[in-house]
Amino acid sequence: MEIHIDYNGNTYHGVATPYEDSILDGEPFKFKLVIDEEDKGMLTRTGSGWESDTLEPGLAEVIGKYLHEWYR
């Protein structure tokens, strides 16, 4: 799905693709991210929020909440 996020005065555009093996209660908990045409790896929902190895924690959390709301 396409994503458009405003965070700390910047706008990020990209694509979040759910991993098919990561569905729990009808909602994916793991996504492959491409932001501003750059592969950002995986975004994962954990027990305490959203995590990414390549994004700052605040941005990962904002993107994760955006995805969660879309699937609700």
PQR file of N, CA, C, O and H, with PARSE charges and radii, in Angstrom:
ATOM      1  N   MET A   1       0.832  -1.173   0.000 -0.4000 1.5000
ATOM      2  CA  MET A   1       0.000   0.000   0.000 -0.0000 2.0000
ATOM      3  C   MET A   1       0.876   1.235   0.000  0.5500 1.7000
ATOM      4  O   MET A   1       1.975   1.226   0.554 -0.5500 1.4000
ATOM      5  N   GLU A   2       0.393   2.290  -0.617 -0.4000 1.5000
ATOM      6  CA  GLU A   2       1.142   3.540  -0.629 -0.0000 2.0000
ATOM      7  C   GLU A   2       0.982   4.245   0.710  0.5500 1.7000
ATOM      8  O   GLU A   2      -0.084   4.214   1.324 -0.5500 1.4000
ATOM      9  H   GLU A   2      -0.500   2.297  -1.067  0.4000 1.0000
ATOM     10  N   ILE A   3       2.060   4.878   1.147 -0.4000 1.5000
ATOM     11  CA  ILE A   3       2.005   5.643   2.385 -0.0000 2.0000
ATOM     12  C   ILE A   3       2.538   7.048   2.136  0.5500 1.7000
ATOM     13  O   ILE A   3       3.442   7.265   1.330 -0.5500 1.4000
ATOM     14  H   ILE A   3       2.926   4.903   0.648  0.4000 1.0000
ATOM     15  N   HIS A   4       1.946   7.989   2.856 -0.4000 1.5000
ATOM     16  CA  HIS A   4       2.359   9.394   2.811 -0.0000 2.0000
ATOM     17  C   HIS A   4       2.326   9.876   4.256  0.5500 1.7000
ATOM     18  O   HIS A   4       1.259   9.964   4.863 -0.5500 1.4000
ATOM     19  H   HIS A   4       1.211   7.813   3.511  0.4000 1.0000
ATOM     20  N   ILE A   5       3.477  10.182   4.796 -0.4000 1.5000
ATOM     21  CA  ILE A   5       3.620  10.507   6.214 -0.0000 2.0000
ATOM     22  C   ILE A   5       4.305  11.864   6.367  0.5500 1.7000
ATOM     23  O   ILE A   5       5.312  12.142   5.716 -0.5500 1.4000
ATOM     24  H   ILE A   5       4.344  10.110   4.303  0.4000 1.0000
ATOM     25  N   ASP A   6       3.745  12.700   7.236 -0.4000 1.5000
ATOM     26  CA  ASP A   6       4.413  13.934   7.649 -0.0000 2.0000
ATOM     27  C   ASP A   6       4.993  13.681   9.027  0.5500 1.7000
ATOM     28  O   ASP A   6       4.291  13.249   9.941 -0.5500 1.4000
ATOM     29  H   ASP A   6       2.927  12.474   7.765  0.4000 1.0000
ATOM     30  N   TYR A   7       6.299  13.960   9.167 -0.4000 1.5000
ATOM     31  CA  TYR A   7       6.969  13.703  10.442 -0.0000 2.0000
ATOM     32  C   TYR A   7       8.104  14.697  10.613  0.5500 1.7000
ATOM     33  O   TYR A   7       8.977  14.802   9.751 -0.5500 1.4000
ATOM     34  H   TYR A   7       6.869  14.312   8.424  0.4000 1.0000
ATOM     35  N   ASN A   8       8.097  15.420  11.709 -0.4000 1.5000
ATOM     36  CA  ASN A   8       9.141  16.399  12.039 -0.0000 2.0000
ATOM     37  C   ASN A   8       9.435  17.362  10.892  0.5500 1.7000
ATOM     38  O   ASN A   8      10.597  17.647  10.599 -0.5500 1.4000
ATOM     39  H   ASN A   8       7.388  15.335  12.409  0.4000 1.0000
ATOM     40  N   GLY A   9       8.386  17.862  10.246 -0.4000 1.5000
ATOM     41  CA  GLY A   9       8.552  18.846   9.186 -0.0000 2.0000
ATOM     42  C   GLY A   9       8.933  18.274   7.835  0.5500 1.7000
ATOM     43  O   GLY A   9       9.151  19.032   6.890 -0.5500 1.4000
ATOM     44  H   GLY A   9       7.443  17.631  10.483  0.4000 1.0000
ATOM     45  N   ASN A  10       9.018  16.959   7.718 -0.4000 1.5000
ATOM     46  CA  ASN A  10       9.341  16.302   6.447 -0.0000 2.0000
ATOM     47  C   ASN A  10       8.160  15.446   6.002  0.5500 1.7000
ATOM     48  O   ASN A  10       7.403  14.933   6.826 -0.5500 1.4000
ATOM     49  H   ASN A  10       8.841  16.343   8.486  0.4000 1.0000
ATOM     50  N   THR A  11       8.018  15.301   4.701 -0.4000 1.5000
ATOM     51  CA  THR A  11       7.000  14.425   4.143 -0.0000 2.0000
ATOM     52  C   THR A  11       7.685  13.230   3.504  0.5500 1.7000
ATOM     53  O   THR A  11       8.612  13.387   2.710 -0.5500 1.4000
ATOM     54  H   THR A  11       8.634  15.717   4.031  0.4000 1.0000
ATOM     55  N   TYR A  12       7.228  12.042   3.851 -0.4000 1.5000
ATOM     56  CA  TYR A  12       7.797  10.802   3.342 -0.0000 2.0000
ATOM     57  C   TYR A  12       6.748  10.094   2.493  0.5500 1.7000
ATOM     58  O   TYR A  12       5.584   9.991   2.879 -0.5500 1.4000
ATOM     59  H   TYR A  12       6.475  11.914   4.496  0.4000 1.0000
ATOM     60  N   HIS A  13       7.175   9.612   1.340 -0.4000 1.5000
ATOM     61  CA  HIS A  13       6.305   8.862   0.440 -0.0000 2.0000
ATOM     62  C   HIS A  13       6.928   7.491   0.240  0.5500 1.7000
ATOM     63  O   HIS A  13       8.149   7.348   0.172 -0.5500 1.4000
ATOM     64  H   HIS A  13       8.120   9.696   1.026  0.4000 1.0000
ATOM     65  N   GLY A  14       6.077   6.497   0.147 -0.4000 1.5000
ATOM     66  CA  GLY A  14       6.641   5.169  -0.063 -0.0000 2.0000
ATOM     67  C   GLY A  14       5.590   4.099  -0.217  0.5500 1.7000
ATOM     68  O   GLY A  14       4.414   4.363  -0.467 -0.5500 1.4000
ATOM     69  H   GLY A  14       5.085   6.613   0.202  0.4000 1.0000
ATOM     70  N   VAL A  15       6.064   2.874  -0.055 -0.4000 1.5000
ATOM     71  CA  VAL A  15       5.218   1.691  -0.179 -0.0000 2.0000
ATOM     72  C   VAL A  15       5.534   0.755   0.980  0.5500 1.7000
ATOM     73  O   VAL A  15       6.695   0.494   1.292 -0.5500 1.4000
ATOM     74  H   VAL A  15       7.020   2.660   0.149  0.4000 1.0000
ATOM     75  N   ALA A  16       4.477   0.258   1.609 -0.4000 1.5000
ATOM     76  CA  ALA A  16       4.605  -0.742   2.667 -0.0000 2.0000
ATOM     77  C   ALA A  16       3.946  -2.021   2.162  0.5500 1.7000
ATOM     78  O   ALA A  16       2.751  -2.041   1.866 -0.5500 1.4000
ATOM     79  H   ALA A  16       3.533   0.471   1.356  0.4000 1.0000
ATOM     80  N   THR A  17       4.728  -3.076   2.067 -0.4000 1.5000
ATOM     81  CA  THR A  17       4.220  -4.354   1.573 -0.0000 2.0000
ATOM     82  C   THR A  17       4.223  -5.355   2.719  0.5500 1.7000
ATOM     83  O   THR A  17       5.281  -5.673   3.263 -0.5500 1.4000
ATOM     84  H   THR A  17       5.699  -3.060   2.307  0.4000 1.0000
ATOM     85  N   PRO A  18       3.042  -5.857   3.092 -0.5600 1.5000
ATOM     86  CA  PRO A  18       3.007  -6.815   4.202  0.2800 2.0000
ATOM     87  C   PRO A  18       3.628  -8.156   3.814  0.5500 1.7000
ATOM     88  O   PRO A  18       3.490  -8.616   2.680 -0.5500 1.4000
ATOM     89  N   TYR A  19       4.303  -8.762   4.763 -0.4000 1.5000
ATOM     90  CA  TYR A  19       4.797 -10.120   4.572 -0.0000 2.0000
ATOM     91  C   TYR A  19       3.607 -11.062   4.772  0.5500 1.7000
ATOM     92  O   TYR A  19       2.897 -10.965   5.773 -0.5500 1.4000
ATOM     93  H   TYR A  19       4.415  -8.388   5.684  0.4000 1.0000
ATOM     94  N   GLU A  20       3.392 -11.967   3.822 -0.4000 1.5000
ATOM     95  CA  GLU A  20       2.231 -12.846   3.866 -0.0000 2.0000
ATOM     96  C   GLU A  20       2.209 -13.748   5.093  0.5500 1.7000
ATOM     97  O   GLU A  20       1.137 -14.146   5.548 -0.5500 1.4000
ATOM     98  H   GLU A  20       3.969 -12.045   3.009  0.4000 1.0000
ATOM     99  N   ASP A  21       3.374 -14.072   5.631 -0.4000 1.5000
ATOM    100  CA  ASP A  21       3.426 -14.970   6.794 -0.0000 2.0000
ATOM    101  C   ASP A  21       3.342 -14.224   8.120  0.5500 1.7000
ATOM    102  O   ASP A  21       3.667 -14.781   9.169 -0.5500 1.4000
ATOM    103  H   ASP A  21       4.245 -13.749   5.261  0.4000 1.0000
ATOM    104  N   SER A  22       2.906 -12.967   8.076 -0.4000 1.5000
ATOM    105  CA  SER A  22       2.902 -12.157   9.298 -0.0000 2.0000
ATOM    106  C   SER A  22       1.518 -11.596   9.603  0.5500 1.7000
ATOM    107  O   SER A  22       1.391 -10.424   9.956 -0.5500 1.4000
ATOM    108  H   SER A  22       2.642 -12.515   7.224  0.4000 1.0000
ATOM    109  N   ILE A  23       0.488 -12.414   9.472 -0.4000 1.5000
ATOM    110  CA  ILE A  23      -0.873 -11.963   9.732 -0.0000 2.0000
ATOM    111  C   ILE A  23      -1.320 -12.484  11.088  0.5500 1.7000
ATOM    112  O   ILE A  23      -1.225 -13.680  11.364 -0.5500 1.4000
ATOM    113  H   ILE A  23       0.592 -13.367   9.185  0.4000 1.0000
ATOM    114  N   LEU A  24      -1.809 -11.584  11.933 -0.4000 1.5000
ATOM    115  CA  LEU A  24      -2.334 -11.958  13.243 -0.0000 2.0000
ATOM    116  C   LEU A  24      -3.660 -11.232  13.420  0.5500 1.7000
ATOM    117  O   LEU A  24      -3.707 -10.002  13.377 -0.5500 1.4000
ATOM    118  H   LEU A  24      -1.887 -10.612  11.709  0.4000 1.0000
ATOM    119  N   ASP A  25      -4.719 -11.973  13.615 -0.4000 1.5000
ATOM    120  CA  ASP A  25      -6.066 -11.398  13.754 -0.0000 2.0000
ATOM    121  C   ASP A  25      -6.428 -10.503  12.569  0.5500 1.7000
ATOM    122  O   ASP A  25      -7.047  -9.452  12.739 -0.5500 1.4000
ATOM    123  H   ASP A  25      -4.681 -12.971  13.650  0.4000 1.0000
ATOM    124  N   GLY A  26      -6.036 -10.930  11.371 -0.4000 1.5000
ATOM    125  CA  GLY A  26      -6.399 -10.216  10.154 -0.0000 2.0000
ATOM    126  C   GLY A  26      -5.546  -9.001   9.831  0.5500 1.7000
ATOM    127  O   GLY A  26      -5.819  -8.300   8.857 -0.5500 1.4000
ATOM    128  H   GLY A  26      -5.534 -11.784  11.233  0.4000 1.0000
ATOM    129  N   GLU A  27      -4.520  -8.739  10.628 -0.4000 1.5000
ATOM    130  CA  GLU A  27      -3.674  -7.567  10.415 -0.0000 2.0000
ATOM    131  C   GLU A  27      -2.206  -7.976  10.348  0.5500 1.7000
ATOM    132  O   GLU A  27      -1.727  -8.701  11.219 -0.5500 1.4000
ATOM    133  H   GLU A  27      -4.298  -9.308  11.420  0.4000 1.0000
ATOM    134  N   PRO A  28      -1.486  -7.517   9.317 -0.5600 1.5000
ATOM    135  CA  PRO A  28      -0.054  -7.832   9.243  0.2800 2.0000
ATOM    136  C   PRO A  28       0.716  -7.162  10.389  0.5500 1.7000
ATOM    137  O   PRO A  28       0.363  -6.070  10.832 -0.5500 1.4000
ATOM    138  N   PHE A  29       1.751  -7.821  10.848 -0.4000 1.5000
ATOM    139  CA  PHE A  29       2.609  -7.223  11.868 -0.0000 2.0000
ATOM    140  C   PHE A  29       4.044  -7.029  11.377  0.5500 1.7000
ATOM    141  O   PHE A  29       4.923  -6.642  12.147 -0.5500 1.4000
ATOM    142  H   PHE A  29       2.038  -8.709  10.488  0.4000 1.0000
ATOM    143  N   LYS A  30       4.276  -7.303  10.075 -0.4000 1.5000
ATOM    144  CA  LYS A  30       5.615  -7.127   9.508 -0.0000 2.0000
ATOM    145  C   LYS A  30       5.460  -6.629   8.071  0.5500 1.7000
ATOM    146  O   LYS A  30       4.696  -7.193   7.288 -0.5500 1.4000
ATOM    147  H   LYS A  30       3.562  -7.617   9.450  0.4000 1.0000
ATOM    148  N   PHE A  31       6.197  -5.560   7.733 -0.4000 1.5000
ATOM    149  CA  PHE A  31       6.110  -4.949   6.413 -0.0000 2.0000
ATOM    150  C   PHE A  31       7.498  -4.699   5.839  0.5500 1.7000
ATOM    151  O   PHE A  31       8.440  -4.408   6.576 -0.5500 1.4000
ATOM    152  H   PHE A  31       6.818  -5.102   8.369  0.4000 1.0000
ATOM    153  N   LYS A  32       7.617  -4.814   4.529 -0.4000 1.5000
ATOM    154  CA  LYS A  32       8.812  -4.360   3.813 -0.0000 2.0000
ATOM    155  C   LYS A  32       8.537  -2.919   3.417  0.5500 1.7000
ATOM    156  O   LYS A  32       7.488  -2.616   2.847 -0.5500 1.4000
ATOM    157  H   LYS A  32       6.851  -5.051   3.931  0.4000 1.0000
ATOM    158  N   LEU A  33       9.481  -2.026   3.719 -0.4000 1.5000
ATOM    159  CA  LEU A  33       9.286  -0.603   3.455 -0.0000 2.0000
ATOM    160  C   LEU A  33      10.224  -0.077   2.381  0.5500 1.7000
ATOM    161  O   LEU A  33      11.416  -0.385   2.374 -0.5500 1.4000
ATOM    162  H   LEU A  33      10.333  -2.272   4.182  0.4000 1.0000
ATOM    163  N   VAL A  34       9.680   0.710   1.485 -0.4000 1.5000
ATOM    164  CA  VAL A  34      10.454   1.517   0.553 -0.0000 2.0000
ATOM    165  C   VAL A  34       9.978   2.945   0.771  0.5500 1.7000
ATOM    166  O   VAL A  34       8.813   3.258   0.525 -0.5500 1.4000
ATOM    167  H   VAL A  34       8.712   0.960   1.490  0.4000 1.0000
ATOM    168  N   ILE A  35      10.869   3.806   1.227 -0.4000 1.5000
ATOM    169  CA  ILE A  35      10.536   5.194   1.529 -0.0000 2.0000
ATOM    170  C   ILE A  35      11.383   6.098   0.646  0.5500 1.7000
ATOM    171  O   ILE A  35      12.605   5.963   0.582 -0.5500 1.4000
ATOM    172  H   ILE A  35      11.816   3.551   1.427  0.4000 1.0000
ATOM    173  N   ASP A  36      10.715   7.021  -0.032 -0.4000 1.5000
ATOM    174  CA  ASP A  36      11.406   7.942  -0.938 -0.0000 2.0000
ATOM    175  C   ASP A  36      12.353   7.192  -1.872  0.5500 1.7000
ATOM    176  O   ASP A  36      13.499   7.590  -2.081 -0.5500 1.4000
ATOM    177  H   ASP A  36       9.722   7.131   0.020  0.4000 1.0000
ATOM    178  N   GLU A  37      11.836   6.094  -2.427 -0.4000 1.5000
ATOM    179  CA  GLU A  37      12.526   5.244  -3.400 -0.0000 2.0000
ATOM    180  C   GLU A  37      13.767   4.542  -2.848  0.5500 1.7000
ATOM    181  O   GLU A  37      14.618   4.091  -3.615 -0.5500 1.4000
ATOM    182  H   GLU A  37      10.905   5.771  -2.258  0.4000 1.0000
ATOM    183  N   GLU A  38      13.872   4.449  -1.530 -0.4000 1.5000
ATOM    184  CA  GLU A  38      15.007   3.776  -0.893 -0.0000 2.0000
ATOM    185  C   GLU A  38      14.496   2.623  -0.025  0.5500 1.7000
ATOM    186  O   GLU A  38      13.601   2.811   0.800 -0.5500 1.4000
ATOM    187  H   GLU A  38      13.181   4.815  -0.907  0.4000 1.0000
ATOM    188  N   ASP A  39      15.065   1.439  -0.213 -0.4000 1.5000
ATOM    189  CA  ASP A  39      14.687   0.274   0.575 -0.0000 2.0000
ATOM    190  C   ASP A  39      15.072   0.514   2.032  0.5500 1.7000
ATOM    191  O   ASP A  39      16.240   0.728   2.356 -0.5500 1.4000
ATOM    192  H   ASP A  39      15.791   1.286  -0.883  0.4000 1.0000
ATOM    193  N   LYS A  40      14.068   0.474   2.899 -0.4000 1.5000
ATOM    194  CA  LYS A  40      14.312   0.691   4.327 -0.0000 2.0000
ATOM    195  C   LYS A  40      14.173  -0.578   5.146  0.5500 1.7000
ATOM    196  O   LYS A  40      14.151  -0.532   6.376 -0.5500 1.4000
ATOM    197  H   LYS A  40      13.119   0.300   2.636  0.4000 1.0000
ATOM    198  N   GLY A  41      14.080  -1.706   4.466 -0.4000 1.5000
ATOM    199  CA  GLY A  41      14.031  -2.977   5.175 -0.0000 2.0000
ATOM    200  C   GLY A  41      12.677  -3.258   5.784  0.5500 1.7000
ATOM    201  O   GLY A  41      11.640  -2.978   5.182 -0.5500 1.4000
ATOM    202  H   GLY A  41      14.098  -1.743   3.467  0.4000 1.0000
ATOM    203  N   MET A  42      12.693  -3.813   6.984 -0.4000 1.5000
ATOM    204  CA  MET A  42      11.487  -4.330   7.616 -0.0000 2.0000
ATOM    205  C   MET A  42      11.019  -3.430   8.762  0.5500 1.7000
ATOM    206  O   MET A  42      11.817  -2.905   9.539 -0.5500 1.4000
ATOM    207  H   MET A  42      13.535  -4.041   7.473  0.4000 1.0000
ATOM    208  N   LEU A  43       9.705  -3.277   8.836 -0.4000 1.5000
ATOM    209  CA  LEU A  43       9.047  -2.615   9.960 -0.0000 2.0000
ATOM    210  C   LEU A  43       8.223  -3.689  10.663  0.5500 1.7000
ATOM    211  O   LEU A  43       7.423  -4.374  10.025 -0.5500 1.4000
ATOM    212  H   LEU A  43       9.057  -3.704   8.206  0.4000 1.0000
ATOM    213  N   THR A  44       8.413  -3.840  11.976 -0.4000 1.5000
ATOM    214  CA  THR A  44       7.772  -4.919  12.722 -0.0000 2.0000
ATOM    215  C   THR A  44       7.035  -4.382  13.936  0.5500 1.7000
ATOM    216  O   THR A  44       7.553  -3.547  14.679 -0.5500 1.4000
ATOM    217  H   THR A  44       9.063  -3.284  12.494  0.4000 1.0000
ATOM    218  N   ARG A  45       5.808  -4.878  14.126 -0.4000 1.5000
ATOM    219  CA  ARG A  45       5.059  -4.532  15.337 -0.0000 2.0000
ATOM    220  C   ARG A  45       5.501  -5.475  16.441  0.5500 1.7000
ATOM    221  O   ARG A  45       5.497  -6.693  16.262 -0.5500 1.4000
ATOM    222  H   ARG A  45       5.387  -5.555  13.523  0.4000 1.0000
ATOM    223  N   THR A  46       5.877  -4.925  17.561 -0.4000 1.5000
ATOM    224  CA  THR A  46       6.290  -5.720  18.720 -0.0000 2.0000
ATOM    225  C   THR A  46       5.277  -5.490  19.840  0.5500 1.7000
ATOM    226  O   THR A  46       4.303  -4.757  19.664 -0.5500 1.4000
ATOM    227  H   THR A  46       5.881  -3.936  17.706  0.4000 1.0000
ATOM    228  N   GLY A  47       5.505  -6.101  20.956 -0.4000 1.5000
ATOM    229  CA  GLY A  47       4.618  -5.894  22.095 -0.0000 2.0000
ATOM    230  C   GLY A  47       4.617  -4.471  22.615  0.5500 1.7000
ATOM    231  O   GLY A  47       3.668  -4.052  23.277 -0.5500 1.4000
ATOM    232  H   GLY A  47       6.295  -6.696  21.099  0.4000 1.0000
ATOM    233  N   SER A  48       5.671  -3.725  22.321 -0.4000 1.5000
ATOM    234  CA  SER A  48       5.778  -2.367  22.850 -0.0000 2.0000
ATOM    235  C   SER A  48       5.696  -1.282  21.776  0.5500 1.7000
ATOM    236  O   SER A  48       5.953  -0.115  22.073 -0.5500 1.4000
ATOM    237  H   SER A  48       6.442  -4.066  21.783  0.4000 1.0000
ATOM    238  N   GLY A  49       5.350  -1.628  20.563 -0.4000 1.5000
ATOM    239  CA  GLY A  49       5.241  -0.622  19.502 -0.0000 2.0000
ATOM    240  C   GLY A  49       5.764  -1.141  18.181  0.5500 1.7000
ATOM    241  O   GLY A  49       5.635  -2.327  17.877 -0.5500 1.4000
ATOM    242  H   GLY A  49       5.141  -2.576  20.322  0.4000 1.0000
ATOM    243  N   TRP A  50       6.356  -0.254  17.390 -0.4000 1.5000
ATOM    244  CA  TRP A  50       6.868  -0.580  16.062 -0.0000 2.0000
ATOM    245  C   TRP A  50       8.364  -0.356  16.030  0.5500 1.7000
ATOM    246  O   TRP A  50       8.861   0.622  16.588 -0.5500 1.4000
ATOM    247  H   TRP A  50       6.461   0.710  17.637  0.4000 1.0000
ATOM    248  N   GLU A  51       9.093  -1.266  15.374 -0.4000 1.5000
ATOM    249  CA  GLU A  51      10.552  -1.172  15.315 -0.0000 2.0000
ATOM    250  C   GLU A  51      11.058  -1.363  13.898  0.5500 1.7000
ATOM    251  O   GLU A  51      10.464  -2.071  13.085 -0.5500 1.4000
ATOM    252  H   GLU A  51       8.689  -2.061  14.921  0.4000 1.0000
ATOM    253  N   SER A  52      12.178  -0.705  13.631 -0.4000 1.5000
ATOM    254  CA  SER A  52      12.874  -0.818  12.349 -0.0000 2.0000
ATOM    255  C   SER A  52      14.361  -0.704  12.615  0.5500 1.7000
ATOM    256  O   SER A  52      14.788   0.035  13.502 -0.5500 1.4000
ATOM    257  H   SER A  52      12.660  -0.129  14.291  0.4000 1.0000
ATOM    258  N   ASP A  53      15.145  -1.437  11.843 -0.4000 1.5000
ATOM    259  CA  ASP A  53      16.599  -1.334  11.977 -0.0000 2.0000
ATOM    260  C   ASP A  53      17.157  -0.098  11.297  0.5500 1.7000
ATOM    261  O   ASP A  53      18.294   0.292  11.562 -0.5500 1.4000
ATOM    262  H   ASP A  53      14.798  -2.037  11.123  0.4000 1.0000
ATOM    263  N   THR A  54      16.368   0.531  10.417 -0.4000 1.5000
ATOM    264  CA  THR A  54      16.903   1.624   9.611 -0.0000 2.0000
ATOM    265  C   THR A  54      16.238   2.976   9.854  0.5500 1.7000
ATOM    266  O   THR A  54      16.788   4.006   9.464 -0.5500 1.4000
ATOM    267  H   THR A  54      15.444   0.214  10.202  0.4000 1.0000
ATOM    268  N   LEU A  55      15.079   2.994  10.483 -0.4000 1.5000
ATOM    269  CA  LEU A  55      14.372   4.252  10.729 -0.0000 2.0000
ATOM    270  C   LEU A  55      14.534   4.679  12.175  0.5500 1.7000
ATOM    271  O   LEU A  55      14.687   3.841  13.064 -0.5500 1.4000
ATOM    272  H   LEU A  55      14.632   2.158  10.800  0.4000 1.0000
ATOM    273  N   GLU A  56      14.499   5.982  12.408 -0.4000 1.5000
ATOM    274  CA  GLU A  56      14.515   6.433  13.789 -0.0000 2.0000
ATOM    275  C   GLU A  56      13.219   5.969  14.458  0.5500 1.7000
ATOM    276  O   GLU A  56      12.184   5.873  13.798 -0.5500 1.4000
ATOM    277  H   GLU A  56      14.374   6.662  11.685  0.4000 1.0000
ATOM    278  N   PRO A  57      13.268   5.680  15.756 -0.5600 1.5000
ATOM    279  CA  PRO A  57      12.113   5.087  16.437  0.2800 2.0000
ATOM    280  C   PRO A  57      10.814   5.881  16.285  0.5500 1.7000
ATOM    281  O   PRO A  57       9.750   5.287  16.115 -0.5500 1.4000
ATOM    282  N   GLY A  58      10.884   7.194  16.341 -0.4000 1.5000
ATOM    283  CA  GLY A  58       9.672   8.010  16.212 -0.0000 2.0000
ATOM    284  C   GLY A  58       9.013   7.856  14.853  0.5500 1.7000
ATOM    285  O   GLY A  58       7.789   7.762  14.764 -0.5500 1.4000
ATOM    286  H   GLY A  58      11.749   7.677  16.479  0.4000 1.0000
ATOM    287  N   LEU A  59       9.811   7.831  13.798 -0.4000 1.5000
ATOM    288  CA  LEU A  59       9.272   7.668  12.450 -0.0000 2.0000
ATOM    289  C   LEU A  59       8.700   6.261  12.272  0.5500 1.7000
ATOM    290  O   LEU A  59       7.644   6.097  11.661 -0.5500 1.4000
ATOM    291  H   LEU A  59      10.805   7.908  13.870  0.4000 1.0000
ATOM    292  N   ALA A  60       9.375   5.263  12.791 -0.4000 1.5000
ATOM    293  CA  ALA A  60       8.869   3.890  12.716 -0.0000 2.0000
ATOM    294  C   ALA A  60       7.510   3.792  13.401  0.5500 1.7000
ATOM    295  O   ALA A  60       6.606   3.133  12.887 -0.5500 1.4000
ATOM    296  H   ALA A  60      10.233   5.396  13.287  0.4000 1.0000
ATOM    297  N   GLU A  61       7.358   4.430  14.538 -0.4000 1.5000
ATOM    298  CA  GLU A  61       6.100   4.398  15.285 -0.0000 2.0000
ATOM    299  C   GLU A  61       4.983   5.099  14.514  0.5500 1.7000
ATOM    300  O   GLU A  61       3.858   4.601  14.475 -0.5500 1.4000
ATOM    301  H   GLU A  61       8.092   4.965  14.956  0.4000 1.0000
ATOM    302  N   VAL A  62       5.274   6.238  13.906 -0.4000 1.5000
ATOM    303  CA  VAL A  62       4.271   6.972  13.132 -0.0000 2.0000
ATOM    304  C   VAL A  62       3.811   6.148  11.923  0.5500 1.7000
ATOM    305  O   VAL A  62       2.614   6.066  11.647 -0.5500 1.4000
ATOM    306  H   VAL A  62       6.188   6.643  13.939  0.4000 1.0000
ATOM    307  N   ILE A  63       4.749   5.546  11.214 -0.4000 1.5000
ATOM    308  CA  ILE A  63       4.390   4.719  10.060 -0.0000 2.0000
ATOM    309  C   ILE A  63       3.587   3.501  10.517  0.5500 1.7000
ATOM    310  O   ILE A  63       2.592   3.143   9.887 -0.5500 1.4000
ATOM    311  H   ILE A  63       5.721   5.613  11.438  0.4000 1.0000
ATOM    312  N   GLY A  64       4.010   2.870  11.597 -0.4000 1.5000
ATOM    313  CA  GLY A  64       3.282   1.715  12.112 -0.0000 2.0000
ATOM    314  C   GLY A  64       1.853   2.052  12.501  0.5500 1.7000
ATOM    315  O   GLY A  64       0.939   1.283  12.204 -0.5500 1.4000
ATOM    316  H   GLY A  64       4.818   3.161  12.108  0.4000 1.0000
ATOM    317  N   LYS A  65       1.643   3.171  13.148 -0.4000 1.5000
ATOM    318  CA  LYS A  65       0.290   3.591  13.528 -0.0000 2.0000
ATOM    319  C   LYS A  65      -0.553   3.877  12.290  0.5500 1.7000
ATOM    320  O   LYS A  65      -1.740   3.553  12.255 -0.5500 1.4000
ATOM    321  H   LYS A  65       2.386   3.796  13.389  0.4000 1.0000
ATOM    322  N   TYR A  66       0.056   4.482  11.281 -0.4000 1.5000
ATOM    323  CA  TYR A  66      -0.636   4.742  10.015 -0.0000 2.0000
ATOM    324  C   TYR A  66      -1.105   3.429   9.401  0.5500 1.7000
ATOM    325  O   TYR A  66      -2.253   3.329   8.969 -0.5500 1.4000
ATOM    326  H   TYR A  66       1.020   4.746  11.309  0.4000 1.0000
ATOM    327  N   LEU A  67      -0.241   2.425   9.355 -0.4000 1.5000
ATOM    328  CA  LEU A  67      -0.590   1.127   8.797 -0.0000 2.0000
ATOM    329  C   LEU A  67      -1.671   0.436   9.634  0.5500 1.7000
ATOM    330  O   LEU A  67      -2.609  -0.145   9.089 -0.5500 1.4000
ATOM    331  H   LEU A  67       0.692   2.506   9.706  0.4000 1.0000
ATOM    332  N   HIS A  68      -1.536   0.503  10.937 -0.4000 1.5000
ATOM    333  CA  HIS A  68      -2.518  -0.112  11.834 -0.0000 2.0000
ATOM    334  C   HIS A  68      -3.906   0.485  11.587  0.5500 1.7000
ATOM    335  O   HIS A  68      -4.887  -0.252  11.481 -0.5500 1.4000
ATOM    336  H   HIS A  68      -0.774   0.976  11.381  0.4000 1.0000
ATOM    337  N   GLU A  69      -3.990   1.795  11.495 -0.4000 1.5000
ATOM    338  CA  GLU A  69      -5.280   2.449  11.251 -0.0000 2.0000
ATOM    339  C   GLU A  69      -5.864   2.044   9.905  0.5500 1.7000
ATOM    340  O   GLU A  69      -7.079   1.888   9.783 -0.5500 1.4000
ATOM    341  H   GLU A  69      -3.193   2.393  11.581  0.4000 1.0000
ATOM    342  N   TRP A  70      -5.024   1.872   8.901 -0.4000 1.5000
ATOM    343  CA  TRP A  70      -5.501   1.490   7.581 -0.0000 2.0000
ATOM    344  C   TRP A  70      -6.148   0.098   7.599  0.5500 1.7000
ATOM    345  O   TRP A  70      -7.140  -0.145   6.913 -0.5500 1.4000
ATOM    346  H   TRP A  70      -4.037   1.998   9.000  0.4000 1.0000
ATOM    347  N   TYR A  71      -5.576  -0.801   8.388 -0.4000 1.5000
ATOM    348  CA  TYR A  71      -6.084  -2.167   8.456 -0.0000 2.0000
ATOM    349  C   TYR A  71      -7.262  -2.336   9.396  0.5500 1.7000
ATOM    350  O   TYR A  71      -7.897  -3.391   9.388 -0.5500 1.4000
ATOM    351  H   TYR A  71      -4.770  -0.603   8.945  0.4000 1.0000
ATOM    352  N   ARG A  72      -7.573  -1.343  10.198 -0.4000 1.5000
ATOM    353  CA  ARG A  72      -8.694  -1.464  11.145 -0.0000 2.0000
ATOM    354  C   ARG A  72      -9.985  -1.404  10.470  0.5500 1.7000
ATOM    355  O   ARG A  72     -11.026  -1.491  11.120 -0.5500 1.4000
ATOM    356  H   ARG A  72      -7.057  -0.486  10.205  0.4000 1.0000
TER
END
